[in-house]
Amino acid sequence: MNKVVVIGGGAAGLMAAITAAGQGAKVWLIEPNERLGKKINITGKGRCNVTNDADLEGLMANIPRNGRFLYSALSRFSSRDTMAFFEKAGVALKVERGNRVFPVSDSAFSITDALKGLVKSRGVQWIHDRATEVVVQEGAVTAVRGEKGTYAADRVVIATGGCSYPGTGSTGDGYRMAEALGHTIIEPKGSLVPLVSDDGCCGRMQGLALKNVELTVYNAKNKAVFREFGEMLFTHFGLSGPLVLSASAHLRDWDKGGYRVSIDLKPALDEQKLDERILRDIAENPNRDADRVLSGLVPHSMVGVVMTRLGWSKGLKSHSVTKEQRRALIQLLKKFEISVRGVRPVSEAIVTAGGVKVGEVSPNTMESKLVSGLYFAGEVLDVDAYTGGFNLQIAWATGHLAGVSAAEK
C-alpha cells in the first residue's frame, strides 16, 4: 500500500487526499490551520462558487495562462464530475448567472463539511503540523519534514496554494519547498485583485459602490481588453469590487504603457435618450443649481467630481447649461475614465498568478519531472483563471489527478 502525504488542506489538497484514499492508498494530510478548507469558506463571499457548468472548451477559454497544461486534468475531472462528486457527498447544487455553480444552502460550509466528512470516512489522517521540507534520496521522495516531526512517504503531493490571503495559510511554503528541490518558480503576482490609480477622484469618492454599470478597460493601444456589466467600488487607492477584480485577470502587460478604465454610468440609455432625460430634468428645475440636477443623475458623492471634470462652477444654474456643456456631460456619463497604474499586493489578491513552472510537471499525472514521487496540485502551479468558479475547478481537477496518480504509481 502506497503511503501518500498531502501537504495542504485547501481545495486541491483535500481533493488529492480524498481521491488517493479512495484508490486504496494510506494518506496523511498535513495542514497547520485549526480547520480544513479555510480559504474555501471565504470564496464567493462565503457562498463558495464551486465550479462553472461549462464544457471543456468553455473551461479552457477562461484560463488565460497555461490552459493547455490543464487539458488532461480537466478532461479527466470536468465541471460535471465536480458537481456529481459533491452531490454524491450530499451537497445540493444550483446553477446561477454565468453558469456559476453554488450550493443550494448558499453556504461554503456545506462544501467544507462534505469534504471533511469524506476525509474522515476514507481514513485520511490529518496531521496538525506545518511542512517545511520534502526529503529526497536518490532522486525520489522519502519523507516530509515538519515543525513537529518527520513523516515517511512513498509519494508527496504539494497543494499549499499560492500567497494570496496569507491569513488562510497560503504563505508561499510550497514555492520554497519546490524551489529547494530544483523547480523553477515563476514570480507570484496577484490576479483577481484591486487596481491602483493616481487619480484623486478615487479618494474623493472612497466607499462609493456603483451598481448596474458597464466597465471597459483599454490598453495603451486603445484596444478594449475587458468589458462587463455589474458592480464596482471606489477606494482610497483606486478601484475594487466584482467588475474590477474580474478585469484584473485580463491585465498582464503593465510594462507596455498601462491601462485606462472607462465606466458607462448609464448603460441602459443611449446618448439621445440620455440627452432627453437631462433636458427634462433641466426643464423641471430651471432655476436650481446644476449640481442639484446632477444629483438626480449620479450618486451624491460623485457630483463634485463630475462638476470638477466638466469645469462647471458652483452656483451654475441649470437653465444656463449650454448645448455644448450638456454634450460634455453626456460624454462623461457614458465614458467616465480613470487611468490605472498597477495592482494591489498579491496578499490582497483572491488568486495568485505564477508559481511552479508547468514545463517541469507532467500534465498527464501532475508528477514532477525532476523528482520521482513528487506531485503538485492547485494554485501552487503557474495556472490561474478568470472569476466564475474556474479557479476552484482547476483545484478540484488537478487535485483529483494528482491523487489518482500518486495512489496508482
DOVOMI-182884 format. One record per residue (C-alpha): x, y, z; residue number from 0. Coordinates in nm, 4 decimals, padded with zeros to 6 digits, always signed. Example, Ala and Ser with C-alpha at 12.3 -4.5 7.8 and 13.67 -1.06 7.14 Angstrom:
BEGIN
NODE  X  Y  Z  doza
NODE  +01.2300  -00.4500  +00.7800  0;
NODE  +01.3670  -00.1060  +00.7140  1;
END
This chain:
BEGIN
NODE  X  Y  Z  doza
NODE  +00.0000  +00.0000  +00.0000  0;
NODE  +00.1387  +00.3387  -00.1013  1;
NODE  +00.1917  +00.5954  +00.1720  2;
NODE  +00.0853  +00.9326  +00.0301  3;
NODE  +00.1482  +01.2544  +00.2208  4;
NODE  -00.0531  +01.5546  +00.1020  5;
NODE  +00.0726  +01.8970  +00.2081  6;
NODE  -00.2097  +02.1500  +00.2313  7;
NODE  -00.5720  +02.1194  +00.3426  8;
NODE  -00.7294  +02.3514  +00.0875  9;
NODE  -00.9418  +02.2631  -00.2145  10;
NODE  -00.6692  +02.0888  -00.4166  11;
NODE  -00.5141  +01.9163  -00.1162  12;
NODE  -00.8447  +01.7860  +00.0167  13;
NODE  -00.9404  +01.6524  -00.3250  14;
NODE  -00.5982  +01.4868  -00.3655  15;
NODE  -00.6183  +01.3251  -00.0216  16;
NODE  -00.9763  +01.2032  -00.0652  17;
NODE  -00.9040  +01.0672  -00.4138  18;
NODE  -00.5788  +00.8905  -00.3164  19;
NODE  -00.7505  +00.7299  -00.0175  20;
NODE  -01.0351  +00.6213  -00.2429  21;
NODE  -00.7777  +00.4456  -00.4613  22;
NODE  -00.6559  +00.2448  -00.1646  23;
NODE  -00.3539  +00.4486  -00.0545  24;
NODE  -00.2729  +00.5260  +00.3058  25;
NODE  -00.2972  +00.9041  +00.3234  26;
NODE  -00.1681  +01.1598  +00.5692  27;
NODE  -00.2822  +01.5197  +00.5249  28;
NODE  -00.0543  +01.7860  +00.6730  29;
NODE  -00.2305  +02.1140  +00.7478  30;
NODE  -00.1372  +02.3628  +01.0244  31;
NODE  -00.4685  +02.5527  +01.0335  32;
NODE  -00.7202  +02.4806  +01.3062  33;
NODE  -00.9702  +02.3772  +01.0376  34;
NODE  -00.9590  +02.2343  +00.6885  35;
NODE  -01.0683  +02.4317  +00.3832  36;
NODE  -01.0260  +02.7700  +00.5484  37;
NODE  -00.9915  +02.9567  +00.2192  38;
NODE  -01.2827  +02.7674  +00.0624  39;
NODE  -01.5079  +02.9137  +00.3312  40;
NODE  -01.4448  +03.2722  +00.2167  41;
NODE  -01.4801  +03.2139  -00.1582  42;
NODE  -01.7804  +03.3550  -00.3388  43;
NODE  -01.8470  +03.5937  -00.0492  44;
NODE  -01.8920  +03.2941  +00.1770  45;
NODE  -02.1222  +03.1118  -00.0660  46;
NODE  -01.8463  +02.9185  -00.2493  47;
NODE  -01.8633  +02.9286  -00.6283  48;
NODE  -01.7856  +02.5551  -00.6509  49;
NODE  -01.7270  +02.5362  -01.0258  50;
NODE  -01.8631  +02.6605  -01.3570  51;
NODE  -02.1083  +02.4461  -01.5507  52;
NODE  -01.9129  +02.4870  -01.8756  53;
NODE  -01.7892  +02.2250  -02.1194  54;
NODE  -01.4182  +02.1641  -02.1688  55;
NODE  -01.3943  +02.4313  -02.4380  56;
NODE  -01.5643  +02.6811  -02.2092  57;
NODE  -01.3308  +02.5990  -01.9232  58;
NODE  -01.0223  +02.6357  -02.1417  59;
NODE  -01.1441  +02.9705  -02.2766  60;
NODE  -01.1431  +03.1081  -01.9220  61;
NODE  -00.7862  +03.0064  -01.8388  62;
NODE  -00.5592  +03.2762  -01.9864  63;
NODE  -00.2311  +03.1234  -01.8722  64;
NODE  -00.1051  +02.7674  -01.9377  65;
NODE  -00.4506  +02.6362  -02.0194  66;
NODE  -00.3145  +02.3608  -02.2429  67;
NODE  -00.1218  +02.2175  -01.9475  68;
NODE  -00.4576  +02.1618  -01.7732  69;
NODE  -00.6277  +01.9897  -02.0670  70;
NODE  -00.5707  +01.6368  -01.9359  71;
NODE  -00.6723  +01.7198  -01.5777  72;
NODE  -00.9913  +01.8965  -01.6877  73;
NODE  -01.0736  +01.6195  -01.9356  74;
NODE  -01.0495  +01.3555  -01.6644  75;
NODE  -01.2341  +01.5556  -01.3998  76;
NODE  -01.4714  +01.8030  -01.5622  77;
NODE  -01.7037  +02.0539  -01.4000  78;
NODE  -01.9824  +01.7964  -01.4327  79;
NODE  -01.7626  +01.5484  -01.2453  80;
NODE  -01.7129  +01.8092  -00.9733  81;
NODE  -02.0878  +01.8622  -00.9464  82;
NODE  -02.1516  +01.4876  -00.9327  83;
NODE  -01.8792  +01.4486  -00.6673  84;
NODE  -02.0399  +01.6988  -00.4307  85;
NODE  -02.3959  +01.5891  -00.4997  86;
NODE  -02.2949  +01.2306  -00.4156  87;
NODE  -02.1455  +01.3699  -00.0939  88;
NODE  -02.4873  +01.5125  -00.0073  89;
NODE  -02.4494  +01.8745  -00.1235  90;
NODE  -02.7402  +02.0033  -00.3332  91;
NODE  -02.6172  +02.2443  -00.6017  92;
NODE  -02.7693  +02.5148  -00.8195  93;
NODE  -02.6552  +02.6971  -01.1335  94;
NODE  -02.6787  +03.0759  -01.1450  95;
NODE  -02.5957  +03.3550  -01.3902  96;
NODE  -02.2862  +03.2874  -01.5996  97;
NODE  -02.3123  +02.9122  -01.5285  98;
NODE  -02.1735  +02.9697  -01.1787  99;
NODE  -02.2426  +02.6744  -00.9509  100;
NODE  -02.3223  +02.7245  -00.5797  101;
NODE  -02.4532  +02.5046  -00.3003  102;
NODE  -02.8312  +02.5446  -00.2587  103;
NODE  -02.7612  +02.6374  +00.1041  104;
NODE  -02.5645  +02.9462  -00.0130  105;
NODE  -02.3050  +02.8484  +00.2466  106;
NODE  -01.9454  +02.7482  +00.1749  107;
NODE  -01.9561  +02.5387  +00.4922  108;
NODE  -02.1768  +02.2905  +00.3048  109;
NODE  -01.8769  +02.2239  +00.0795  110;
NODE  -01.6121  +02.2056  +00.3522  111;
NODE  -01.8337  +01.9928  +00.5768  112;
NODE  -01.8787  +01.7452  +00.2915  113;
NODE  -01.5039  +01.7362  +00.2265  114;
NODE  -01.4248  +01.6853  +00.5966  115;
NODE  -01.6800  +01.4051  +00.6060  116;
NODE  -01.5048  +01.2308  +00.3161  117;
NODE  -01.1639  +01.2805  +00.4777  118;
NODE  -01.2919  +01.1028  +00.7861  119;
NODE  -01.4843  +00.8257  +00.6100  120;
NODE  -01.1920  +00.7365  +00.3847  121;
NODE  -00.9481  +00.7136  +00.6702  122;
NODE  -00.7280  +01.0098  +00.5843  123;
NODE  -00.5131  +01.1001  +00.8863  124;
NODE  -00.4967  +01.4745  +00.9485  125;
NODE  -00.1637  +01.5891  +01.0941  126;
NODE  -00.1680  +01.9342  +01.2592  127;
NODE  +00.1754  +02.0492  +01.1508  128;
NODE  +00.3434  +02.2891  +00.9119  129;
NODE  +00.5524  +02.1172  +00.6457  130;
NODE  +00.8936  +02.2740  +00.5899  131;
NODE  +01.0791  +02.0324  +00.3624  132;
NODE  +01.0302  +01.7377  +00.1284  133;
NODE  +01.3075  +01.4854  +00.1916  134;
NODE  +01.4560  +01.3295  -00.1240  135;
NODE  +01.7031  +01.0423  -00.1575  136;
NODE  +01.8447  +00.9222  -00.4876  137;
NODE  +01.6018  +01.1399  -00.6834  138;
NODE  +01.2850  +01.0177  -00.5118  139;
NODE  +01.0785  +01.1448  -00.2199  140;
NODE  +01.1110  +00.9581  +00.1090  141;
NODE  +00.9524  +01.1843  +00.3695  142;
NODE  +00.8102  +01.5221  +00.4633  143;
NODE  +00.9714  +01.7167  +00.7448  144;
NODE  +00.7538  +01.9442  +00.9524  145;
NODE  +00.7919  +02.1692  +01.2534  146;
NODE  +00.6684  +01.8920  +01.4849  147;
NODE  +00.8046  +01.5786  +01.3211  148;
NODE  +00.9101  +01.3853  +01.0120  149;
NODE  +00.6614  +01.1750  +00.8147  150;
NODE  +00.7734  +00.8890  +00.5907  151;
NODE  +00.6222  +00.8940  +00.2425  152;
NODE  +00.6279  +00.6999  -00.0821  153;
NODE  +00.4558  +00.9865  -00.2631  154;
NODE  +00.4123  +01.3549  -00.1764  155;
NODE  +00.1548  +01.5990  -00.3128  156;
NODE  +00.2295  +01.9691  -00.2637  157;
NODE  -00.1007  +02.1578  -00.2602  158;
NODE  -00.0191  +02.4558  -00.0422  159;
NODE  -00.1907  +02.7224  -00.2517  160;
NODE  -00.0307  +03.0478  -00.3634  161;
NODE  +00.0481  +03.3508  -00.1491  162;
NODE  -00.2820  +03.5388  -00.1610  163;
NODE  -00.4881  +03.5647  +00.1576  164;
NODE  -00.1919  +03.4618  +00.3790  165;
NODE  -00.4239  +03.4588  +00.6783  166;
NODE  -00.5760  +03.1385  +00.5404  167;
NODE  -00.2378  +02.9665  +00.5350  168;
NODE  -00.1298  +03.0489  +00.1803  169;
NODE  +00.2118  +03.1837  +00.2733  170;
NODE  +00.4232  +03.0574  -00.0173  171;
NODE  +00.5587  +02.7484  +00.1635  172;
NODE  +00.5007  +02.5332  -00.1429  173;
NODE  +00.7142  +02.7604  -00.3586  174;
NODE  +01.0020  +02.7367  -00.1143  175;
NODE  +00.9835  +02.3583  -00.0894  176;
NODE  +00.9577  +02.3165  -00.4668  177;
NODE  +01.2456  +02.5564  -00.5332  178;
NODE  +01.4649  +02.3713  -00.2831  179;
NODE  +01.4104  +02.0589  -00.4942  180;
NODE  +01.5235  +02.2316  -00.8129  181;
NODE  +01.1918  +02.3572  -00.9500  182;
NODE  +01.1624  +02.6969  -01.1178  183;
NODE  +00.9174  +02.9385  -00.9585  184;
NODE  +00.7510  +03.1916  -01.1879  185;
NODE  +00.7253  +03.5135  -00.9862  186;
NODE  +00.3924  +03.5131  -00.7995  187;
NODE  +00.1661  +03.8085  -00.8743  188;
NODE  -00.1886  +03.8958  -00.7849  189;
NODE  -00.4787  +03.8013  -01.0075  190;
NODE  -00.8400  +03.8935  -00.9302  191;
NODE  -00.7026  +04.1880  -00.7368  192;
NODE  -00.7971  +04.5570  -00.6872  193;
NODE  -00.6442  +04.8189  -00.9188  194;
NODE  -00.4326  +05.1170  -00.8161  195;
NODE  -00.4889  +05.4667  -00.9596  196;
NODE  -00.3231  +05.8033  -00.9040  197;
NODE  -00.6453  +05.9825  -00.9996  198;
NODE  -00.7521  +06.1874  -00.6976  199;
NODE  -01.1173  +06.1360  -00.7794  200;
NODE  -01.0980  +05.7820  -00.6388  201;
NODE  -01.0108  +05.9091  -00.2945  202;
NODE  -01.2829  +06.1736  -00.3159  203;
NODE  -01.5379  +05.9008  -00.3875  204;
NODE  -01.3923  +05.6455  -00.1435  205;
NODE  -01.6565  +05.3942  -00.0364  206;
NODE  -01.8914  +05.4673  -00.3267  207;
NODE  -02.0306  +05.1480  -00.4796  208;
NODE  -02.1702  +05.1664  -00.8308  209;
NODE  -02.4277  +04.9117  -00.9456  210;
NODE  -02.5540  +04.8330  -01.2938  211;
NODE  -02.2637  +04.9993  -01.4750  212;
NODE  -02.0582  +04.8774  -01.7681  213;
NODE  -01.6820  +04.8758  -01.7216  214;
NODE  -01.4414  +04.8655  -02.0157  215;
NODE  -01.0623  +04.8503  -01.9870  216;
NODE  -00.8397  +04.9764  -02.2698  217;
NODE  -00.4698  +04.9073  -02.3150  218;
NODE  -00.2072  +05.1562  -02.4330  219;
NODE  -00.3053  +05.0838  -02.7962  220;
NODE  -00.6646  +05.1831  -02.7211  221;
NODE  -00.7828  +04.8237  -02.7602  222;
NODE  -01.0591  +04.7039  -02.5303  223;
NODE  -00.9252  +04.4063  -02.3321  224;
NODE  -01.2217  +04.3673  -02.0963  225;
NODE  -01.5870  +04.4700  -02.0962  226;
NODE  -01.8531  +04.3602  -01.8495  227;
NODE  -02.1687  +04.4777  -01.6737  228;
NODE  -02.2056  +04.4724  -01.2946  229;
NODE  -02.0819  +04.6352  -00.9727  230;
NODE  -01.7653  +04.8171  -00.8673  231;
NODE  -01.6263  +05.0220  -00.5800  232;
NODE  -01.4082  +05.3331  -00.5377  233;
NODE  -01.1380  +05.3114  -00.2696  234;
NODE  -00.8669  +05.5351  -00.1263  235;
NODE  -00.6098  +05.3641  -00.3531  236;
NODE  -00.8163  +05.3187  -00.6682  237;
NODE  -01.0795  +05.0678  -00.7737  238;
NODE  -01.2206  +04.7414  -00.6412  239;
NODE  -01.5405  +04.5379  -00.6479  240;
NODE  -01.6537  +04.2411  -00.8621  241;
NODE  -01.6097  +04.4087  -01.2015  242;
NODE  -01.2605  +04.5357  -01.1198  243;
NODE  -01.1422  +04.2029  -00.9793  244;
NODE  -01.2624  +04.0274  -01.2942  245;
NODE  -01.0914  +04.2860  -01.5126  246;
NODE  -00.7580  +04.2491  -01.3323  247;
NODE  -00.7117  +03.8927  -01.4563  248;
NODE  -00.7001  +04.0312  -01.8120  249;
NODE  -00.4347  +04.2941  -01.7359  250;
NODE  -00.0922  +04.1340  -01.7696  251;
NODE  +00.1094  +04.3813  -01.9777  252;
NODE  +00.1727  +04.6633  -01.7321  253;
NODE  +00.5159  +04.7273  -01.8846  254;
NODE  +00.3579  +04.8237  -02.2181  255;
NODE  +00.2020  +05.1526  -02.1159  256;
NODE  -00.0623  +05.0730  -01.8579  257;
NODE  -00.4401  +05.0735  -01.8871  258;
NODE  -00.7371  +05.3033  -01.8510  259;
NODE  -01.0799  +05.2185  -01.7195  260;
NODE  -01.3923  +05.3593  -01.8822  261;
NODE  -01.7211  +05.3439  -01.6905  262;
NODE  -02.0588  +05.3749  -01.8601  263;
NODE  -02.2710  +05.5103  -01.5761  264;
NODE  -02.5909  +05.4873  -01.7807  265;
NODE  -02.5613  +05.1714  -01.9924  266;
NODE  -02.9392  +05.1398  -02.0305  267;
NODE  -02.9606  +05.4762  -02.2104  268;
NODE  -02.8076  +05.5684  -02.5445  269;
NODE  -02.6808  +05.9238  -02.5897  270;
NODE  -03.0063  +06.0510  -02.7409  271;
NODE  -03.2243  +05.9148  -02.4602  272;
NODE  -02.9771  +06.0418  -02.2027  273;
NODE  -02.9914  +06.3907  -02.3573  274;
NODE  -03.3707  +06.3795  -02.3440  275;
NODE  -03.3513  +06.2807  -01.9768  276;
NODE  -03.1170  +06.5715  -01.8981  277;
NODE  -03.3318  +06.8211  -02.0882  278;
NODE  -03.6388  +06.7009  -01.8974  279;
NODE  -03.4603  +06.7390  -01.5623  280;
NODE  -03.3499  +07.0919  -01.6553  281;
NODE  -03.6992  +07.1875  -01.7729  282;
NODE  -03.8476  +07.0680  -01.4423  283;
NODE  -03.5859  +07.2539  -01.2343  284;
NODE  -03.4718  +07.5540  -01.4437  285;
NODE  -03.3744  +07.7733  -01.1508  286;
NODE  -03.1966  +07.5084  -00.9474  287;
NODE  -02.8202  +07.4901  -00.9294  288;
NODE  -02.6763  +07.2483  -01.1824  289;
NODE  -02.5201  +07.0364  -00.9103  290;
NODE  -02.8698  +06.9687  -00.7679  291;
NODE  -02.9791  +06.8458  -01.1102  292;
NODE  -02.6672  +06.6273  -01.1353  293;
NODE  -02.7597  +06.4590  -00.8066  294;
NODE  -03.0506  +06.3024  -00.9934  295;
NODE  -02.8114  +06.1524  -01.2463  296;
NODE  -02.5202  +06.0314  -01.0329  297;
NODE  -02.4672  +05.9410  -00.6639  298;
NODE  -02.4263  +06.2349  -00.4286  299;
NODE  -02.0559  +06.1696  -00.3588  300;
NODE  -01.9893  +06.1762  -00.7323  301;
NODE  -02.1484  +06.5152  -00.8034  302;
NODE  -01.8449  +06.7221  -00.7021  303;
NODE  -01.6116  +06.5082  -00.9128  304;
NODE  -01.8369  +06.5439  -01.2164  305;
NODE  -01.8564  +06.9225  -01.1672  306;
NODE  -01.4764  +06.9418  -01.1467  307;
NODE  -01.4223  +06.7317  -01.4588  308;
NODE  -01.6717  +06.9368  -01.6561  309;
NODE  -01.5259  +07.2632  -01.5310  310;
NODE  -01.8658  +07.3785  -01.4072  311;
NODE  -01.8577  +07.6470  -01.1406  312;
NODE  -02.0578  +07.6111  -00.8214  313;
NODE  -02.3744  +07.8150  -00.8499  314;
NODE  -02.4223  +07.7448  -01.2212  315;
NODE  -02.7947  +07.7409  -01.2842  316;
NODE  -02.9398  +07.4503  -01.4753  317;
NODE  -03.1136  +07.6805  -01.7267  318;
NODE  -02.7699  +07.8267  -01.8093  319;
NODE  -02.6241  +07.4907  -01.9167  320;
NODE  -02.5398  +07.5229  -02.2861  321;
NODE  -02.5783  +07.2588  -02.5551  322;
NODE  -02.2006  +07.2098  -02.5570  323;
NODE  -02.1941  +07.1665  -02.1782  324;
NODE  -02.4801  +06.9203  -02.1992  325;
NODE  -02.2919  +06.7284  -02.4660  326;
NODE  -01.9822  +06.7129  -02.2453  327;
NODE  -02.1948  +06.5824  -01.9580  328;
NODE  -02.3363  +06.3051  -02.1756  329;
NODE  -01.9869  +06.2020  -02.2843  330;
NODE  -01.8709  +06.1957  -01.9224  331;
NODE  -02.1655  +05.9857  -01.8073  332;
NODE  -02.1089  +05.7354  -02.0880  333;
NODE  -01.7282  +05.7335  -02.0587  334;
NODE  -01.6095  +05.8191  -01.7092  335;
NODE  -01.2392  +05.7406  -01.7457  336;
NODE  -00.9735  +05.6615  -01.4857  337;
NODE  -00.6121  +05.5678  -01.5531  338;
NODE  -00.4721  +05.2783  -01.3508  339;
NODE  -00.1041  +05.2093  -01.2950  340;
NODE  -00.0944  +04.8678  -01.1332  341;
NODE  -00.2479  +04.6214  -00.8908  342;
NODE  -00.2532  +04.5879  -00.5141  343;
NODE  -00.0092  +04.3479  -00.3423  344;
NODE  -00.0511  +03.9756  -00.4078  345;
NODE  -00.1500  +03.9294  -00.0428  346;
NODE  -00.4745  +04.1146  -00.1252  347;
NODE  -00.5484  +03.9070  -00.4341  348;
NODE  -00.8109  +03.6342  -00.4492  349;
NODE  -00.5868  +03.4226  -00.6727  350;
NODE  -00.2107  +03.4014  -00.7300  351;
NODE  -00.0734  +03.4086  -01.0828  352;
NODE  +00.2692  +03.2457  -01.1065  353;
NODE  +00.4126  +02.9513  -00.9185  354;
NODE  +00.5782  +02.6208  -01.0083  355;
NODE  +00.6758  +02.6211  -01.3757  356;
NODE  +00.4376  +02.3836  -01.5540  357;
NODE  +00.7019  +02.2722  -01.8038  358;
NODE  +00.8665  +02.0872  -01.5146  359;
NODE  +00.5467  +01.8960  -01.4300  360;
NODE  +00.3806  +01.6153  -01.6274  361;
NODE  +00.0340  +01.7310  -01.7385  362;
NODE  -00.0894  +01.3699  -01.7537  363;
NODE  -00.0101  +01.2896  -01.3895  364;
NODE  +00.0837  +01.6156  -01.2117  365;
NODE  +00.4134  +01.4464  -01.1176  366;
NODE  +00.7372  +01.6403  -01.1083  367;
NODE  +00.9732  +01.5740  -01.3975  368;
NODE  +01.2642  +01.6425  -01.1620  369;
NODE  +01.1795  +01.4371  -00.8522  370;
NODE  +01.0178  +01.0944  -00.8596  371;
NODE  +00.7071  +01.0624  -00.6441  372;
NODE  +00.6530  +01.4388  -00.6093  373;
NODE  +00.3230  +01.5832  -00.7308  374;
NODE  +00.1681  +01.9295  -00.7464  375;
NODE  -00.1951  +02.0422  -00.7404  376;
NODE  -00.3874  +02.3673  -00.7381  377;
NODE  -00.2726  +02.7254  -00.7028  378;
NODE  +00.0903  +02.6366  -00.6248  379;
NODE  +00.1225  +02.5737  -01.0006  380;
NODE  +00.1644  +02.8575  -01.2516  381;
NODE  -00.2009  +02.8471  -01.3599  382;
NODE  -00.4923  +03.0796  -01.2908  383;
NODE  -00.8284  +03.1648  -01.4424  384;
NODE  -01.0985  +03.4289  -01.4553  385;
NODE  -01.3767  +03.4583  -01.1973  386;
NODE  -01.6809  +03.2360  -01.2131  387;
NODE  -01.5744  +02.9116  -01.0451  388;
NODE  -01.2907  +02.8349  -01.2860  389;
NODE  -01.0086  +02.8589  -01.0314  390;
NODE  -01.1775  +02.6163  -00.7954  391;
NODE  -01.2389  +02.3804  -01.0874  392;
NODE  -00.8642  +02.3859  -01.1563  393;
NODE  -00.8037  +02.2948  -00.7912  394;
NODE  -01.0512  +02.0050  -00.7975  395;
NODE  -00.9235  +01.8701  -01.1303  396;
NODE  -00.5506  +01.8896  -01.0553  397;
NODE  -00.6078  +01.7575  -00.7030  398;
NODE  -00.8033  +01.4632  -00.8391  399;
NODE  -00.5370  +01.3823  -01.0997  400;
NODE  -00.2518  +01.4142  -00.8505  401;
NODE  -00.4376  +01.1927  -00.6019  402;
NODE  -00.5112  +00.9207  -00.8567  403;
NODE  -00.1573  +00.9288  -00.9930  404;
NODE  +00.0106  +00.9206  -00.6510  405;
NODE  -00.2021  +00.6259  -00.5383  406;
NODE  -00.1570  +00.4254  -00.8586  407;
NODE  +00.2180  +00.4623  -00.9041  408;
END
